[in-house]
């Protein structure tokens, strides 16, 4: 028997993650950060050039990505360098949720 209350809780736990991924501008930021996985991070100025967004808009999107545990940053003096967070707990939660949903759907097909 499937525990739908548990699934509802799991979905609620990854909702910020999904919302963060759903915006095209944040997707562009994520892709840009993926391209630089071997470096030590990207400054806001580079993200402005890449996306064409204003500094406040980039800061807003980075805040959402940080809250969703997708992006993190490190500081060097007055400079911040943003990078994809290596803590993949939110991805694992989403994978587990999707695996359970797939299992339920496959059981109902039979």
C-alpha positions as CSV (number, residue, x, y, z in Angstrom):
1,X,0.0,0.0,0.0
2,X,1.4,3.4,-1.0
3,X,1.7,6.1,1.7
4,X,0.4,9.1,-0.3
5,X,0.8,11.3,2.8
6,X,4.5,10.5,2.7
7,X,4.7,11.3,-1.0
8,X,2.9,14.6,-0.4
9,X,5.5,15.5,2.2
10,X,8.4,14.5,-0.1
11,X,7.0,16.6,-2.9
12,X,6.6,19.6,-0.5
13,X,10.3,19.1,0.5
14,X,11.5,19.5,-3.1
15,X,9.1,22.2,-4.2
16,X,11.6,25.1,-3.7
17,X,14.1,23.1,-5.7
18,X,11.6,22.6,-8.5
19,X,10.5,26.2,-8.5
20,X,14.1,27.3,-8.7
21,X,14.7,25.0,-11.7
22,X,11.5,26.2,-13.5
23,X,12.7,29.7,-14.4
24,X,14.5,30.1,-17.7
25,X,16.9,32.8,-16.4
26,X,17.9,30.5,-13.4
27,X,18.3,27.7,-15.9
28,X,20.8,29.9,-17.8
29,X,22.7,30.6,-14.6
30,X,22.8,26.9,-13.8
31,X,24.1,26.0,-17.2
32,X,26.7,28.7,-17.0
33,X,27.9,27.4,-13.6
34,X,27.9,23.8,-15.0
35,X,30.3,25.0,-17.8
36,X,32.7,26.3,-15.1
37,X,32.6,23.2,-12.8
38,X,36.4,23.0,-12.9
39,X,36.9,26.6,-11.8
40,X,36.5,28.2,-8.4
41,X,33.3,30.0,-9.1
42,X,31.9,32.9,-11.2
43,X,31.4,36.5,-10.2
44,X,28.1,38.3,-10.7
45,X,29.6,40.4,-13.5
46,X,30.2,37.3,-15.6
47,X,26.7,36.1,-15.1
48,X,25.4,39.6,-16.1
49,X,27.4,39.3,-19.4
50,X,26.1,35.8,-20.0
51,X,22.4,36.4,-19.3
52,X,21.9,40.1,-20.0
53,X,20.2,40.6,-16.7
54,X,20.8,43.5,-14.3
55,X,22.9,43.1,-11.2
56,X,19.7,43.2,-8.9
57,X,18.0,40.6,-11.1
58,X,21.1,38.3,-11.0
59,X,21.2,38.7,-7.2
60,X,17.5,37.9,-6.9
61,X,17.9,34.7,-9.0
62,X,21.1,33.7,-7.0
63,X,19.2,34.1,-3.8
64,X,16.5,31.7,-4.9
65,X,19.1,29.2,-6.2
66,X,20.9,29.5,-2.8
67,X,17.7,28.9,-0.9
68,X,17.0,25.9,-3.0
69,X,20.5,24.5,-2.2
70,X,21.5,24.6,-5.9
71,X,24.1,27.3,-5.7
72,X,26.6,28.3,-3.0
73,X,29.3,30.9,-2.9
74,X,32.7,31.7,-1.4
75,X,34.1,35.1,-0.6
76,X,37.6,36.5,-1.3
77,X,37.8,39.9,0.3
78,X,34.9,41.8,-1.2
79,X,34.4,39.5,-4.1
80,X,31.9,36.6,-4.1
81,X,32.3,33.6,-6.4
82,X,29.2,31.5,-7.1
83,X,29.3,27.8,-7.9
84,X,26.9,24.8,-8.0
85,X,26.5,23.4,-4.6
86,X,28.1,19.9,-4.3
87,X,25.6,18.9,-1.6
88,X,23.2,16.9,-3.8
89,X,20.6,16.2,-1.0
90,X,17.8,18.0,-2.9
91,X,18.6,16.0,-6.1
92,X,18.5,12.8,-4.2
93,X,15.2,13.7,-2.6
94,X,13.8,14.5,-6.1
95,X,15.2,11.2,-7.5
96,X,13.6,9.2,-4.6
97,X,10.2,11.0,-5.2
98,X,10.3,10.3,-8.9
99,X,11.3,6.7,-8.4
100,X,8.4,6.1,-6.1
101,X,6.0,7.8,-8.6
102,X,7.3,5.7,-11.4
103,X,6.9,2.5,-9.3
104,X,3.2,3.5,-8.6
105,X,2.6,4.2,-12.2
106,X,4.1,0.9,-13.3
107,X,2.0,-1.0,-10.8
108,X,-1.2,0.7,-12.1
109,X,-0.3,-0.2,-15.7
110,X,-0.3,-3.9,-14.9
